[in-house]
């Protein structure tokens, strides 16, 4: 039989143990897990490295890698590191299904085809092409609903349209066509589910005049964004109207005025000014 004082000693000891356990700091979770393999078939593992948030300057040594993320261990990518850079073919998996492929040159730059797949159906979402890190040549995008072509165009130095530009609807019919020639002049349109999403004029690689974008979010309510550029391609004004929920304002439209690296933002409600704000730098909407 345990005496009363012994009982209190045991009780205190148990309480101390419980408090010690509960007060222990939860161990830091790793951010990435790198498994390094000897071979390109990923059959012979050499090492496993856990990368934490503090290891932002972690330098990968040469080898074939399979890299996992902490909360999504069925999401990972595989490929080769050489001289601390990605080289050759890299593959990306989501829920253990192939979702994308990138090709890199020996400098670690995207070079060749970059393909994105629907990880459920395995069909193309996009096929882009790169040369020495720049998006160059023919680019293709597909309708995710039925895998038919949605847009085909040619890029120069990642940002500039060249030659034929064609948009297709879900039935495979052309709904818009333009030719930007060799100097990047024309009028572009982008569609989403066969509805016009973005449009505007381009003059010799410069966005000029008014460009309009229609965005739907927050219960599907539309937000329209109009940007205005002068003939040199310099942005001088942006208008927003419609669903301004994200801006937490009582207004129904906002206008940004840009001049000499300064910004003036004016909020309207039914055509009347309800708020004016001045900034000493460029505030992007």
Buried (B, 14 or more C-beta within 10 A) or exposed (E): EEEEEEEEEEEEEEEEEEEEEEEEEEEEEBBBBBBBBEEEEBEEBEEEBEBEEEEEEEEBBEBBBBBBBEEEEEBBBBBBBBEEBBBBBBBBBBEEBBBBBBBBBEEBBBBBBBBBBBBEEEEBBBBBBBBEBBBBBBBBBBBBEEBBBBBBBBBBEEEBBBBBBBBBBBEEEEBBEBEBEEEBBBBBBBBEEBEBBBBBBBBEBBBBBBBBBBBBEEEEEEBBBBBBBEEEEEBEBBBBBBBBEEEEBEBBBBBBBBEEEEBBBBBBEEEEEEEEEEEEEEBEE
